[in-house]
């Protein structure tokens, strides 16, 4: 999910969806702390939510947040269930074929996250390990392209927080994640104290855009 963008060109502000007084429906995946998640009372919050609210203030609209699982984000936009996606989505060639993007508003790498007691030298040293990834993400694309071929068991999940739950329970050995997301989320919590990032920062264009 790197090279983060709004998944709707700002030139579209002239479209009917942005007519005077009309709410702006914004899709988010609320399982991606610290970018998009929910408070204890169920309200959407996080960096991307702040960006969306700032945009709505600027164009004098009300933001209405629509929760959506990650791999259904773009199909939902195409089906006009909402007007924009503001939820840490990378610009990739495949996505550019079906949706428009604004300029990037931040860009961070991904990294492999595993338990600290696993000896890591390169991706081949992860043979036989179980890695969970967000379904439909650039991290899944990388894991299927680079990790699976060296014998890593790659399992897709509907939500990133489900990945962390299975890491905590011992069903997974690790994940591939945005370094800012995982550092500000899972690795900052007690359940993440025995895990860490290994290997190089992942910017490979064919996977991450």
Secondary structure, 3 states (H helix, E strand, C coil): CCCEECCCCHHHHHCHHHCCCCCEEEEECCCECCCEEECCCCCEECHHHHHHHHHHHHCCCCEEEEECCHHHHHHHHHCCCCCEECCCEECCHHHHCCCCCCCCCECCCEEEEEECCCCCCCHHHHCCCEEEEECCCHHHHHHHHHHHHHCCEEEEECCHHHHHHHHHHCCCCEEEEEHHHHHHCHHHCHHHCCEEEEEEEECCHHHHC
